[in-house]
Amino acid sequence: MREVENYMKKVYATLILLLTIISLVGCGYSSSYKATGFVHSNHGSEADMSFGSFDGRMVFKLKSSGEGDITYKAKLESGSAKVYYDYFGTKEELFAIGDGEGVDSHGGYVEKGYVYIIVETEGKCTNGEFWFCIE
């Protein structure tokens, strides 16, 4: 009888450990923002957002089918933002943009798998557009 109790304790301990690991691994980035005139999409290897005003963080999850770069375009009328990408657990800056600026470039080498694109504003931004694609 004692052997069965010990066995059950081990089984429960193992299940609790597995659930803890799964919950920790499942933690990722989350979007949190205040916005007006906000439209966004996120499909496969492409994502975009446009807004009248935006303050906060927007996270996109893109799928890369192989080796490549992230192609991006962005413009802001006012405010400033930094854009990061995370491929394989390392968050790195992709580009920064400020008042009246526009960018049209590529970078951020990725391989097959999922890539997070994180747009974080530094206060309120107005009349902005962001577009991302993994080629």
C-alpha positions as a Python dict, from the first residue, in 0.01 Angstrom:
ca = {
    (1, 'M'): (0, 0, 0),
    (2, 'R'): (282, 236, 86),
    (3, 'E'): (443, 172, -255),
    (4, 'V'): (123, 281, -431),
    (5, 'E'): (112, 604, -226),
    (6, 'N'): (474, 683, -310),
    (7, 'Y'): (410, 610, -677),
    (8, 'M'): (106, 841, -682),
    (9, 'K'): (304, 1119, -513),
    (10, 'K'): (569, 1090, -784),
    (11, 'V'): (304, 1100, -1057),
    (12, 'Y'): (139, 1411, -909),
    (13, 'A'): (476, 1583, -862),
    (14, 'T'): (567, 1508, -1224),
    (15, 'L'): (234, 1644, -1351),
    (16, 'I'): (271, 1963, -1149),
    (17, 'L'): (625, 2008, -1281),
    (18, 'L'): (510, 1958, -1642),
    (19, 'L'): (223, 2206, -1602),
    (20, 'T'): (461, 2461, -1452),
    (21, 'I'): (707, 2422, -1741),
    (22, 'I'): (430, 2450, -2000),
    (23, 'S'): (292, 2766, -1839),
    (24, 'L'): (637, 2926, -1827),
    (25, 'V'): (719, 2841, -2187),
    (26, 'G'): (378, 2966, -2300),
    (27, 'C'): (451, 3316, -2170),
    (28, 'G'): (508, 3552, -2459),
    (29, 'Y'): (449, 3908, -2560),
    (30, 'S'): (111, 4072, -2534),
    (31, 'S'): (-38, 4380, -2693),
    (32, 'S'): (-146, 4667, -2471),
    (33, 'Y'): (-247, 5002, -2617),
    (34, 'K'): (-484, 5296, -2646),
    (35, 'A'): (-568, 5386, -3004),
    (36, 'T'): (-809, 5569, -3234),
    (37, 'G'): (-871, 5494, -3599),
    (38, 'F'): (-671, 5175, -3550),
    (39, 'V'): (-668, 4901, -3814),
    (40, 'H'): (-436, 4602, -3815),
    (41, 'S'): (-391, 4261, -3975),
    (42, 'N'): (-163, 3966, -3916),
    (43, 'H'): (-164, 3679, -4167),
    (44, 'G'): (112, 3424, -4215),
    (45, 'S'): (431, 3607, -4305),
    (46, 'E'): (282, 3957, -4333),
    (47, 'A'): (141, 4212, -4087),
    (48, 'D'): (43, 4578, -4086),
    (49, 'M'): (-114, 4848, -3874),
    (50, 'S'): (-233, 5203, -3932),
    (51, 'F'): (-380, 5452, -3688),
    (52, 'G'): (-490, 5805, -3616),
    (53, 'S'): (-337, 5785, -3269),
    (54, 'F'): (-159, 5504, -3088),
    (55, 'D'): (6, 5474, -2747),
    (56, 'G'): (140, 5141, -2625),
    (57, 'R'): (260, 4808, -2762),
    (58, 'M'): (138, 4600, -3055),
    (59, 'V'): (269, 4247, -3108),
    (60, 'F'): (255, 4055, -3433),
    (61, 'K'): (340, 3687, -3477),
    (62, 'L'): (473, 3607, -3824),
    (63, 'K'): (563, 3271, -3973),
    (64, 'S'): (890, 3234, -4159),
    (65, 'S'): (909, 2946, -4406),
    (66, 'G'): (1289, 2960, -4435),
    (67, 'E'): (1593, 3184, -4411),
    (68, 'G'): (1534, 3550, -4487),
    (69, 'D'): (1508, 3909, -4376),
    (70, 'I'): (1220, 4114, -4243),
    (71, 'T'): (1112, 4373, -4499),
    (72, 'Y'): (944, 4676, -4343),
    (73, 'K'): (795, 5016, -4416),
    (74, 'A'): (682, 5271, -4161),
    (75, 'K'): (592, 5637, -4126),
    (76, 'L'): (482, 5864, -3841),
    (77, 'E'): (346, 6216, -3842),
    (78, 'S'): (438, 6275, -3478),
    (79, 'G'): (572, 6081, -3184),
    (80, 'S'): (837, 5813, -3170),
    (81, 'A'): (846, 5435, -3164),
    (82, 'K'): (1091, 5149, -3155),
    (83, 'V'): (1030, 4823, -3337),
    (84, 'Y'): (1182, 4500, -3215),
    (85, 'Y'): (1183, 4146, -3343),
    (86, 'D'): (1220, 3825, -3147),
    (87, 'Y'): (1329, 3511, -3319),
    (88, 'F'): (1419, 3224, -3087),
    (89, 'G'): (1382, 3415, -2760),
    (90, 'T'): (1611, 3711, -2822),
    (91, 'K'): (1445, 4053, -2847),
    (92, 'E'): (1649, 4283, -3072),
    (93, 'E'): (1582, 4630, -3208),
    (94, 'L'): (1486, 4632, -3576),
    (95, 'F'): (1451, 5010, -3618),
    (96, 'A'): (1342, 5334, -3451),
    (97, 'I'): (1124, 5605, -3603),
    (98, 'G'): (1035, 5959, -3495),
    (99, 'D'): (844, 6276, -3586),
    (100, 'G'): (775, 6304, -3957),
    (101, 'E'): (1006, 6018, -4047),
    (102, 'G'): (959, 5730, -4286),
    (103, 'V'): (1156, 5410, -4335),
    (104, 'D'): (1159, 5153, -4613),
    (105, 'S'): (1421, 4884, -4558),
    (106, 'H'): (1493, 4528, -4447),
    (107, 'G'): (1695, 4354, -4178),
    (108, 'G'): (1667, 4112, -3891),
    (109, 'Y'): (1780, 3778, -4029),
    (110, 'V'): (1545, 3491, -3937),
    (111, 'E'): (1516, 3122, -4015),
    (112, 'K'): (1218, 2887, -4035),
    (113, 'G'): (978, 2931, -3745),
    (114, 'Y'): (780, 3204, -3571),
    (115, 'V'): (898, 3562, -3536),
    (116, 'Y'): (747, 3824, -3306),
    (117, 'I'): (742, 4185, -3426),
    (118, 'I'): (690, 4428, -3136),
    (119, 'V'): (599, 4794, -3198),
    (120, 'E'): (644, 5005, -2884),
    (121, 'T'): (567, 5374, -2877),
    (122, 'E'): (730, 5627, -2648),
    (123, 'G'): (412, 5815, -2565),
    (124, 'K'): (135, 5900, -2809),
    (125, 'C'): (202, 5875, -3184),
    (126, 'T'): (-24, 6014, -3455),
    (127, 'N'): (-102, 5922, -3815),
    (128, 'G'): (121, 5620, -3846),
    (129, 'E'): (153, 5320, -4072),
    (130, 'F'): (367, 5008, -4023),
    (131, 'W'): (405, 4712, -4259),
    (132, 'F'): (615, 4396, -4215),
    (133, 'C'): (682, 4093, -4433),
    (134, 'I'): (919, 3800, -4405),
    (135, 'E'): (1049, 3702, -4747),
}
